[in-house]
Amino acid sequence: MSGHSTDWTHVTDSTADLDISEHPHRRLNLLTGEWLLVSPHRAKRPWRGDETPPLPRDLIPYDPECHLCPGNSRANGVRNPDYENTYVFANDFPALTAESRGPGGEDALFRAMPAAGEALVVCFSPDHSRTLPELEQHQVKRVVDIWCSEADRLGRSYSYVQVFENKGAMMGCSSPHPHGQIWASDFVPTQVAAEDARQAEWLSTRGSVLLAEVVEREERDEVRIVDRNAHWLAIVPWWAAWPFEILLIARDDVATLPGLAEEAREALASILRRITARYDRLFSTSFPYSMGWHQAPGTSDNPEAWRLHAHFYPPLLRSASVRKFMVGYEMLAEPQRDLTPEQAAERLRAIDPDL
């Protein structure tokens, strides 16, 4: 199984006779078609590399120096309203703008194309100190509703809407005020296009939705499940690259955020709080991560092949100060991990997330 085309009718379990908890092996990422190296024995090696202590948290509900707090001026001089709930505004430094003035024409060697879109910032609440697991259920539900409504609005004008959150300075977050972002683009980004193609290929060759099969298999195996409710399943996926990576999959036959029913949105707010609480309690720190939603692009020819899902990519490996670095072999060859997904799921599952 090489490249990006696979005869799914002949997929077999080549690890049946392999002790995957002890010996090096490779795993296939079904959503991208890329392989991953797993080296469980390396988890025992001593660590004398970088240990970055977590930055102290701002535990104050209001910071007069914060650009995102209510009533404060942002970097461009615009003053935030005294908002009391989730606050959404156009990014002051957007990566995409509505008017495309990019390069045109064809160049056989150095290709380029125009790119247009919009970018929003979503402040989860006015409280400077509260991240998702520290918000009340109704507050997280409001964030979910904003994701859905903005994805619907922007999706009417753009090919794709990417909802995401970078949490913590370790993941490049520019402000400690808990917030996420929404970028809409007139093109389908590379990773989403790959997932679109793979899921369509799976449906055409096997006659089923890829992630629906994953949910069914994970429910049988149990070993990679972190949390679940009637509408969602949270797992450390078989192909996870990051140490405590989580894939959150909709159980319902839904392909986009706007397609979520009210009860599924409520259940999503609940499981988001539980997932992020497990993260925070794993190493007793405000756990950094990048997370984001993948949904069927508006231009997809096969939206029926999709199942809405979110990826959580957290960098911490051994403690609040020891992270996983994607360098060397990972940058030049393929992703590699030491802690197995099964071991990571077991550790996360054992944590009591009740707030």
KAMO-V914966 format. One record per pair of residues at least 6 apart in sequence whose ideal C-beta (glycine too) atoms are under 6 Angstrom apart, sorted by sequence separation. I is the first residue (numbers start at 1). GAP is how many residues later the second one is. If there is no record, write none. Layout:
i->I gap->GAP
i->I gap->GAP
This chain:
i->63 gap->6
i->66 gap->6
i->73 gap->6
i->155 gap->6
i->166 gap->6
i->218 gap->6
i->254 gap->6
i->317 gap->6
i->330 gap->6
i->18 gap->7
i->28 gap->7
i->62 gap->7
i->67 gap->7
i->154 gap->7
i->166 gap->7
i->218 gap->7
i->227 gap->7
i->280 gap->7
i->296 gap->7
i->316 gap->7
i->317 gap->7
i->329 gap->7
i->67 gap->8
i->72 gap->8
i->202 gap->8
i->226 gap->8
i->279 gap->8
i->315 gap->8
i->26 gap->9
i->27 gap->9
i->103 gap->9
i->315 gap->9
i->70 gap->10
i->125 gap->10
i->151 gap->10
i->225 gap->10
i->237 gap->10
i->296 gap->10
i->26 gap->11
i->27 gap->11
i->71 gap->11
i->199 gap->11
i->224 gap->11
i->70 gap->12
i->102 gap->12
i->224 gap->12
i->234 gap->12
i->235 gap->12
i->252 gap->12
i->25 gap->13
i->70 gap->13
i->102 gap->13
i->295 gap->13
i->100 gap->14
i->125 gap->14
i->234 gap->14
i->24 gap->15
i->165 gap->15
i->294 gap->15
i->76 gap->16
i->100 gap->16
i->147 gap->16
i->233 gap->16
i->75 gap->17
i->164 gap->17
i->218 gap->17
i->293 gap->17
i->22 gap->18
i->74 gap->18
i->215 gap->18
i->21 gap->19
i->124 gap->19
i->163 gap->19
i->291 gap->19
i->98 gap->20
i->226 gap->20
i->231 gap->20
i->96 gap->21
i->162 gap->21
i->231 gap->21
i->291 gap->21
i->96 gap->23
i->161 gap->23
i->289 gap->23
i->290 gap->23
i->95 gap->24
i->122 gap->24
i->94 gap->25
i->160 gap->25
i->289 gap->25
i->158 gap->26
i->158 gap->27
i->159 gap->27
i->287 gap->27
i->91 gap->28
i->158 gap->28
i->159 gap->28
i->160 gap->28
i->4 gap->29
i->159 gap->29
i->91 gap->30
i->154 gap->30
i->88 gap->32
i->89 gap->32
i->150 gap->32
i->231 gap->33
i->88 gap->34
i->215 gap->34
i->232 gap->35
i->285 gap->35
i->87 gap->36
i->231 gap->36
i->283 gap->36
i->283 gap->37
i->211 gap->38
i->229 gap->38
i->257 gap->38
i->232 gap->39
i->256 gap->39
i->256 gap->40
i->117 gap->41
i->234 gap->41
i->255 gap->41
i->84 gap->42
i->229 gap->42
i->83 gap->43
i->227 gap->44
i->131 gap->47
i->227 gap->47
i->255 gap->48
i->128 gap->49
i->255 gap->51
i->255 gap->53
i->124 gap->54
i->254 gap->54
i->68 gap->55
i->70 gap->56
i->86 gap->56
i->123 gap->56
i->85 gap->57
i->86 gap->57
i->122 gap->57
i->250 gap->57
i->121 gap->58
i->122 gap->58
i->250 gap->58
i->69 gap->59
i->86 gap->60
i->121 gap->60
i->249 gap->60
i->66 gap->62
i->120 gap->62
i->248 gap->62
i->119 gap->64
i->63 gap->65
i->61 gap->66
i->62 gap->66
i->118 gap->66
i->246 gap->66
i->61 gap->67
i->117 gap->67
i->61 gap->68
i->117 gap->68
i->245 gap->68
i->60 gap->69
i->117 gap->69
i->58 gap->70
i->59 gap->70
i->116 gap->70
i->244 gap->70
i->278 gap->70
i->281 gap->70
i->242 gap->71
i->278 gap->73
i->243 gap->74
i->278 gap->75
i->277 gap->76
i->277 gap->78
i->274 gap->79
i->243 gap->81
i->96 gap->89
i->241 gap->94
i->212 gap->95
i->211 gap->96
i->243 gap->96
i->209 gap->98
i->195 gap->99
i->244 gap->100
i->240 gap->101
i->192 gap->102
i->200 gap->102
i->203 gap->102
i->196 gap->104
i->200 gap->105
i->236 gap->105
i->151 gap->106
i->152 gap->106
i->199 gap->106
i->68 gap->107
i->151 gap->107
i->199 gap->107
i->236 gap->108
i->68 gap->109
i->148 gap->109
i->188 gap->109
i->236 gap->109
i->147 gap->110
i->148 gap->110
i->66 gap->111
i->68 gap->111
i->148 gap->112
i->55 gap->114
i->171 gap->117
i->224 gap->117
i->58 gap->118
i->170 gap->118
i->224 gap->118
i->171 gap->119
i->223 gap->119
i->226 gap->119
i->168 gap->120
i->144 gap->121
i->167 gap->121
i->224 gap->121
i->167 gap->122
i->226 gap->122
i->226 gap->123
i->144 gap->124
i->166 gap->124
i->144 gap->125
i->165 gap->126
i->141 gap->128
i->164 gap->128
i->140 gap->129
i->163 gap->130
i->137 gap->132
i->140 gap->132
i->140 gap->133
i->160 gap->137
i->159 gap->138
i->159 gap->139
i->132 gap->140
i->133 gap->140
i->159 gap->140
i->133 gap->143
i->155 gap->143
i->132 gap->144
i->133 gap->144
i->170 gap->145
i->133 gap->147
i->32 gap->162
i->31 gap->164
i->33 gap->165
i->31 gap->167
i->30 gap->180
i->8 gap->194
i->9 gap->196
i->8 gap->197
i->8 gap->198
i->36 gap->203
i->36 gap->205
i->29 gap->210
i->27 gap->211
i->27 gap->212
i->57 gap->229
i->54 gap->231
i->54 gap->266
i->53 gap->268
i->52 gap->269
i->51 gap->270
i->51 gap->271
i->43 gap->295
i->42 gap->296
i->43 gap->296
i->37 gap->297
i->35 gap->299
i->36 gap->299
i->37 gap->299
i->38 gap->299
i->39 gap->299
i->40 gap->300
i->21 gap->319
